[in-house]
Amino acid sequence: MGPCARGCLCLGASAARGWGPWRTRLGLHGNSAYGARRAESTEPLSGDRWQQERRWRQQEEEYRSRRNKTMLTYLAAGVVGMAGLSYAAVPLYRLYCQATGLGGSAVAGHASDQLETMEPIKDRIIKVTFNADVHASLQWNFRPQQTEVYVVPGETALAFYKARNPTDKPIIGISTYNVVPFEAGQYFNKIQCFCFEEQRLNPHEEVDMPVFFFIDPEFAEDPKMAKVDLITLSYTFFEAKGEKLPLPGYN
């Protein structure tokens, strides 16, 4: 050991190499408080000092144990919370989207007098295409019976989807839907459809599922819809699990 250029005492290269084994013997690992306390003296520990070291170790182990238990508690609470959100996802999605028409979802629930007083806008022709998807967990065949229809705002239209259960056991499915472009969802009104309702198909059963809809005449007055001539209605079927959570007032 000798003075360096800054006037302080520094370890030489050979001394630095010899410090590693001595550091291990002293119990210095990283920056732990226990290692720092052991470095203060190389003399054998007295009985009182040994008891004090033992208490420090026990306190450190208790702290780590409490911290691990706290983390496990938070993790378990998160898992339970996610499970609850997953269970309620479909009815919450249904309530929000059908009431507002946001997120590309069509608006449902219209009085018959509104349908009777609507006036079709004949010079605004819109092409509506249909898409069908099935989640990997559901063993169904599901497809639209028509690829497209042409409608005008203020005019009702009827389309059909076909679903088939090719398995040897009954299966219950439930569907969600969306409209693209998303901004058109607030004008796409479903009078009747099969979405958000459990559909039970017996082994090898095949059914037709109707969709009765119209596009609100206000669609033609919205500047954002001026260049929208194509709308896609898409359904995705999932296997229904657990009890159904009905929300009254929606069909």
N, C-alpha and C positions, 0 to 999 in steps of 0.2 A: 504494500500500500504506500502511495506517495502523493505529493501535491501535483495537481494537474495545472493546465495553463491558467485556469481561473482561480487558482489558489486554494482549492478545496481538496480534501482527501478522497481519492477514488480507488476502486479496486483495480488491480492490474489484471491482465488476461488470465494468468495462472491462478490468481486468487479467485477470479470469477468462476473458473472451471471447478475449483474445489468447493465452492459454496453450494453447488447443487446437492451433493450427498449430505452435507451438513444440514441443509435446509430440510431435507426429508427426515433426518433423524430428529430434528426439532419439532416435526409435525406441522411445518408451514406449507399449506396447500392453498394457493390463490391468495385472497385477501381476507380469509376468515378471521373473526375476532379471536377465536380459540388459538389459532396459530400465532397471532400477534402477541397474545399473552404469554405463550410458552417461550417466545423469543426474548422476553425481558430478562430471563435468568436461565443459566445452564445448570444450576445447582439442583440436587434431588429435591422433590416436592415433600414438604412436611405433611403430617396428617391433616391439619386444618386446610392447607392449600389443596391437598388432594380432594378433600370433601367439597371445597369450593369449586374446583374444576368439574367434579362430578355433577354438582347442581347446575352449573352452566350448560353442561351437555344435556341434562334432562330437560331444562327449560327450552333449549333449542329444539330438541326432538318434539316436545309438546307443542311448540309453536308451529312446526312443520306439519304435525298431525292435524291441528285445528285448521290450518290453511287448506290442506288437502280435502278435509271434510266439507269446508265451505264451498270449495270449487265443485265438488261432487253434488252438493245440494243445488247450486245454481244450474249445473248441467242437467240434473234430473228435472228441475222445474221448467227448463227450456224445452226438453223433450215432450213433457206433458202438455205444455202450451202449444207447441207445433201440432201435436196430435189433435187437440181441440180445434185449432184453426182449420186443419184439413177436414175434419168432420163437418164443420159448419160452412165450408167454402162455397158449395153449390147454392144453398139457400141464400147466403149473403150476396153472392154474385147475382143471383136472380133478382133479389129485392132492389139492389142498387141499379143494375143495368136496365131492367125493364121499366123502372120508374123514371129514369133520366134519359135513356137512349144513348148514353155515353159508352165509350169503349167499343164502338162498332156493334152494339146490341140494338135490336129493333125494339120499338115501343109497343107494349101490349095493353089491352083493356080499353076499348072504345065503344061509346054508346051507339046504338043503332040509328039514332037521329042524325048523328054526324055522317054516317055512311049515306043516308038518304039525301042529305043536302049537298053532298060533294058534287062539284062540277068538274068533269075530266078536262084536262088541258091537252087538247088533241095535237097541238103542234110541238109537243115536247115528248118525243119517243125515247124510252129508256130500255136498254137491254139488261135483263136480269139473268145471270148464270147461277148454277147450283153446284155445290161441292159437298162431298161426304167423306168423312174420315172415321176410323175405328181405332180406339186405343189398343195397345198390344195386349192388355189384360182381358179384353172382351173377344170371345170367339164367335163373332157375328159376321155376316155379309151385309153390307149396307151401301146403298147407292141411290142417286137421284134417278127418277124415271124419265126425266127430260133434261137436256143439257142447258136449255135456255128458253126464255119467253120474252116477248116484247110488251111493255105496258106503258101507260101514260099516267102522270100524276092525277090522283083523284079517281082512279079506276081500279076495281078489285080484280084479283087474279088468283088462280088456284094451281098449285103444283103438288107433286107427289114424290115421296121417297119410298123405297122398298127395303125391308129388313128381313133377314132370314137367319134362323138358328140351325146351323148344320150339325150340331152335336147331338148326343144321345141323352142330354140332361136339360132341364129347364134353366134358363138364364134370364136374369133381370138386368136391363140396361137403362141408362139415363143419359140424356144428351144436353150439350150446351151449344150455343150458336154465336156467330158474329157476322157482321156486315162489313164489306170492304167496297169503297173507302170508308174509314171509320166515321168521317164527318157525315156520311149519308145515313148512319144508323138512326139518328133522331127523326128522320122522315120515313123510315121503313117501318110500317105498322103491321103487326101480325094480329089478325082477328082470331085465328085458330091455328094451333100447331102442337107438336108432340114434345117440345123441349121442356126440360126440367121436370118431367113427369116420368115415373118409373114405368118401363115397358117390359112386360113379361112375355117371353116367347118359349113355348114348349118345344120339345125335341123335334127338329126338322120343320118347324112352323115358319110360315112366310106371311108377312102382313104388309099392307100399304099404309103409309103415314102421310096424311094431307097437311098442306101448309096453305092457309087462306090469308092473303095479305093485300095491302095497297100502299102506295107511296103518297104521302101527304101533298096536297096541291101547293103548299108553301115551299116545297122543294124548288119549284120553278121560279120563285121570287128571291131565292137566296143567291147572292152574287158568287159565293164560294162554290155553288153547285153548277155554275154556268157551263163549265167544261166537263162535267161528269155525265157521261152517256152510258156508262157500264157499272153495274152494281153486282157484287157476288154475295150470295147467301150461303154460308158454310155451316154444316152441323158436324159435331164430333160426338160419338157415342162412347161411353165408359161403362164398365161393369158397376152396377149399384151394390154397395156394401153397407151394412148396418141399416138402422131404421131410417125411414124416410122422414124428412123434416118439412112438412107442408107449410106454405105461406098462403093464407086465405086471400082471395081477391085477384089471383092471377091464374090464367088458364094456359 
